C-alpha cells in the first residue's frame, strides 16, 4: 500500500458495487475483503463502534479475484 493511496469507507464501497453496507461488512469480517478497522468510542455511551476503511489497491484485488467474466 502506498502512503498516498485513497481509502474508501464502507458506504462508498457499497455504492460502488451496488450492495448493502451490511454485505460489505460481512465480506470484511469473513476475510474476502481486507480493511483497516478503526475503533471509535461514543461520548455518550460506553459502547465502542467499528469503522472500516478499505484501500483502493484492495478494491482492485477484490475485483480481479471475484469479478472475472
Secondary structure, DSSP 8 states (H G I E B T S, - for coil): --TT--EEEHHHHHHHHT--HHHHHHHHHHTSS--EEEEEE-SSSS-EEEEEEEEHHHHHHHHHHH---
